[in-house]
């Protein structure tokens, strides 16, 4: 009887230890996710306005209401065009680095807007450089990506969406969370640009960000977990405006 009690206690203890291990792993992933969306991570996102600066100079965005329409459309467009690539890149168990290169080159072909393309590559490369020094647990995998993107000759471009997806997947973050992270980054950067363009103040920008969490969830419900074959552009006007950014007389942002 005493032996049976001891055995049962050992089983319970092992079960509790397993739960603690799972909880610790889950908590670590939460910290990693928060770090990826934190503005302290210097990936260059705040140097881009996603076409907002050009829209302001064209007179299409000039107050909080028109800004809100612009932000809504930008998030929706990110969902339609880029979420499929984030989703595909995050599924690392099914994708080696060679398949990731094909995915990255596919996104490069889809993005016809040269300004948006350069902005995406710039942010992606910055994140690749950063990730090797920060996320030591996946240093070898990051080195493989870096070799493809920055080797001589380069075999990939390093677009932001596929880099974010790949890194989050390697870190163990699930595909749904990875897609939410990307939409969050898009909305955050647009509203940050709006405050620096003096369209709204920080308080109104924070209010818009909170209110549009529901919008982001609707976009997730509509576009999450889709094949890259379904990726498409839904905002040609914004795409055209962003493409004209380099022609502006004065510029605060890179895109």
C-alpha positions in Angstrom: 0.0 0.0 0.0 2.8 2.4 0.9 4.5 1.7 -2.4 1.3 2.4 -4.3 0.9 5.7 -2.5 4.5 6.7 -3.3 3.9 5.8 -7.0 0.7 7.8 -7.1 2.5 10.8 -5.5 5.3 10.5 -8.1 2.8 10.5 -10.9 1.1 13.6 -9.5 4.4 15.4 -9.1 5.4 14.6 -12.7 2.1 15.9 -13.9 2.5 19.1 -11.9 6.0 19.5 -13.2 4.8 19.0 -16.8 2.1 21.7 -16.3 4.8 24.1 -15.0 7.0 23.4 -18.0 4.1 24.0 -20.4 3.1 27.2 -18.5 6.7 28.4 -18.6 7.0 27.7 -22.3 3.8 29.6 -22.9 4.9 32.5 -20.9 8.2 32.7 -22.7 6.3 32.8 -26.1 4.2 35.6 -24.7 7.3 37.6 -23.8 8.8 36.9 -27.3 5.6 38.1 -29.0 5.4 41.3 -27.0 9.1 42.0 -27.8 8.4 41.6 -31.6 5.7 44.3 -31.5 7.5 46.6 -29.0 8.6 49.9 -30.5 12.0 49.4 -28.8 12.9 46.8 -31.4 14.7 48.9 -34.0 13.3 47.4 -37.3 12.7 50.8 -39.0 8.9 50.6 -39.1 8.5 54.1 -37.9 10.4 55.4 -40.9 7.5 54.5 -43.1 4.0 55.9 -43.4 2.5 53.2 -45.8 1.6 56.0 -48.3 0.0 58.3 -45.7 2.4 61.1 -46.3 1.7 61.1 -50.0 -2.0 60.9 -49.3 -1.8 64.0 -47.0 0.1 66.0 -49.6 -2.4 64.9 -52.3 -5.2 66.3 -50.1 -6.9 62.9 -49.6 -6.2 62.7 -45.9 -6.5 65.8 -43.8 -8.3 65.1 -40.5 -9.2 62.3 -38.1 -12.1 61.0 -40.2 -10.2 60.7 -43.4 -7.2 59.2 -41.5 -9.5 56.6 -40.1 -10.7 55.6 -43.6 -7.1 55.4 -44.7 -6.0 53.3 -41.7 -9.0 50.9 -42.2 -8.1 50.4 -45.9 -4.4 49.9 -45.2 -5.1 47.2 -42.6 -7.6 45.5 -44.9 -5.1 45.6 -47.8 -2.3 44.2 -45.5 -4.7 41.3 -44.7 -5.5 40.6 -48.4 -2.0 41.0 -49.8 0.4 40.1 -47.0 -1.2 37.8 -44.4 -1.1 34.8 -46.8 2.7 35.3 -46.9 3.0 35.7 -43.2 1.0 32.5 -42.7 3.0 30.5 -45.2 6.3 31.7 -43.8 5.3 30.9 -40.2 4.7 27.2 -40.9 8.4 26.3 -40.4 7.8 22.6 -39.8 6.6 22.3 -43.4 9.1 24.8 -44.9 12.9 24.6 -45.3 15.0 27.7 -46.1 14.8 26.9 -49.9 11.0 27.0 -49.8 11.2 30.3 -47.8 13.4 31.8 -50.6 10.8 30.8 -53.2 8.1 32.4 -51.0 10.1 35.6 -50.6 10.7 35.9 -54.3 7.0 35.3 -54.9 6.1 38.3 -52.7 8.7 40.4 -54.5 6.9 39.7 -57.8 3.5 40.4 -56.4 4.5 43.8 -55.0 4.5 45.9 -58.1 4.8 49.2 -56.2 8.5 50.0 -56.1 8.3 52.2 -53.0 6.4 49.6 -51.0 8.7 46.9 -52.2 11.8 48.9 -51.1 10.2 49.7 -47.7 9.3 46.0 -47.2 12.9 44.8 -48.0 14.4 47.5 -45.9 12.4 46.6 -42.8 12.9 42.9 -43.4 16.7 43.1 -43.7 16.8 45.3 -40.6 14.9 42.6 -38.7 17.2 39.8 -40.0 20.3 41.7 -38.9 18.7 42.3 -35.5 17.3 38.8 -35.0 20.7 37.1 -35.1 22.0 39.1 -32.1 18.8 39.0 -30.1 17.2 35.6 -30.6 20.2 33.4 -29.8 18.1 30.3 -29.6 17.5 30.4 -33.3 20.8 31.8 -34.3 21.6 29.1 -36.8 18.3 29.4 -38.6 18.6 33.2 -38.7 22.1 32.8 -40.2 20.7 30.7 -43.0 18.1 33.4 -43.8 20.8 36.1 -43.6 23.0 34.1 -46.0 20.2 34.0 -48.5 19.3 37.7 -48.2 22.7 39.3 -47.8 25.1 36.8 -49.4 27.0 37.4 -52.6 25.0 36.9 -54.7 21.8 37.3 -52.8 19.2 34.6 -53.4 16.3 36.3 -51.6 15.2 39.8 -51.0 14.1 39.6 -47.3 10.6 41.1 -47.4 9.2 42.1 -44.0 6.1 39.9 -44.1 8.0 36.7 -44.8 10.8 37.5 -42.4 8.3 38.2 -39.6 6.4 35.0 -40.3 9.6 32.9 -40.5 11.1 34.3 -37.3 7.9 33.9 -35.2 7.5 30.4 -36.5 11.0 29.5 -35.6 10.5 31.0 -32.1 7.5 28.7 -31.7 4.7 31.3 -32.0 1.6 29.9 -33.7 0.5 31.0 -37.2 -2.6 32.8 -36.0 -0.7 34.9 -33.5 2.0 35.6 -36.2 -0.7 37.1 -38.5 -2.2 39.2 -35.6 1.3 40.5 -34.9 1.6 41.6 -38.5 -1.7 43.4 -38.6 -0.9 45.1 -35.3 2.4 46.4 -36.6 0.7 47.8 -39.7 -1.9 49.7 -37.7 0.6 50.9 -35.2 3.0 52.3 -37.8 0.2 54.1 -39.7 -1.1 55.8 -36.6 2.4 56.6 -35.4 3.0 58.3 -38.8 -0.3 60.2 -38.4 0.8 61.7 -35.1 4.1 62.9 -36.6 2.3 64.4 -39.5 0.1 66.3 -37.0 -3.1 64.8 -38.3 -4.1 63.6 -34.8 -2.6 63.8 -31.3 -1.3 60.9 -29.4 -4.5 60.4 -27.4 -6.7 60.3 -30.5 -4.2 57.9 -32.2 -4.4 55.6 -29.1 -8.2 55.8 -29.3 -8.2 54.8 -33.0 -5.8 52.0 -32.3 -8.0 50.6 -29.5 -11.2 51.0 -31.5 -9.8 49.3 -34.6 -8.8 46.1 -32.7 -12.2 44.9 -33.7 -11.5 45.8 -37.3 -8.2 43.8 -37.2 -10.1 40.8 -35.9 -12.6 41.1 -38.8 -9.7 41.2 -41.2 -8.2 38.1 -39.5 -11.5 36.3 -39.9 -11.6 37.2 -43.5 -8.0 36.7 -44.6 -6.2 34.5 -42.1 -4.7 31.2 -43.0 -5.1 31.7 -46.8 -2.9 30.4 -49.5 -0.5 32.8 -51.2 -2.4 32.0 -54.4 -5.3 34.1 -52.9 -3.1 37.1 -52.1 -4.4 40.2 -53.9 -4.3 44.0 -53.8 -7.5 45.8 -52.7 -6.4 49.4 -52.5 -5.0 50.5 -55.9 -5.4 54.2 -55.0 -3.2 53.9 -51.9 -0.8 51.8 -53.8 -0.5 54.5 -56.5 -0.1 57.2 -53.8 2.7 55.3 -52.1 4.4 54.7 -55.4 4.6 58.5 -55.9 6.2 59.1 -52.6 9.7 59.5 -54.0 8.4 62.4 -56.2 7.2 64.5 -53.2 9.0 67.8 -52.9 9.6 67.3 -49.1 9.4 64.0 -47.2 9.5 63.1 -43.6 9.2 59.3 -44.2 10.8 56.8 -46.5 7.6 55.5 -48.0 
